[in-house]
């Protein structure tokens, strides 16, 4: 599953983005990967490990909701069970 969130451009600066995606690992767990930064600029990547898909999904939705409160908008969603 993958989500791309972006802020509306304000002034001459490039808009900021947050990309969230879940990756299964080889031991049956899941990794939540968060990439954030300015479009066309530097970005940072953070990873969190989870034992099961349900807890990883809950964490992704929690981060998504936090970013929506900060003014980001969902631009792209990919995955069979993508959150609404």
HELIX and SHEET records of a PDB file:
HELIX    1   1 UNK A   53  UNK A   69  1                                  17    
SHEET    1   A 5 UNK A  43  UNK A  50  0                                        
SHEET    2   A 5 UNK A  30  UNK A  38 -1                                        
SHEET    3   A 5 UNK A  16  UNK A  24 -1                                        
SHEET    4   A 5 UNK A   2  UNK A   6 -1                                        
SHEET    5   A 5 UNK A  73  UNK A  78 -1                                        
END                                                                             
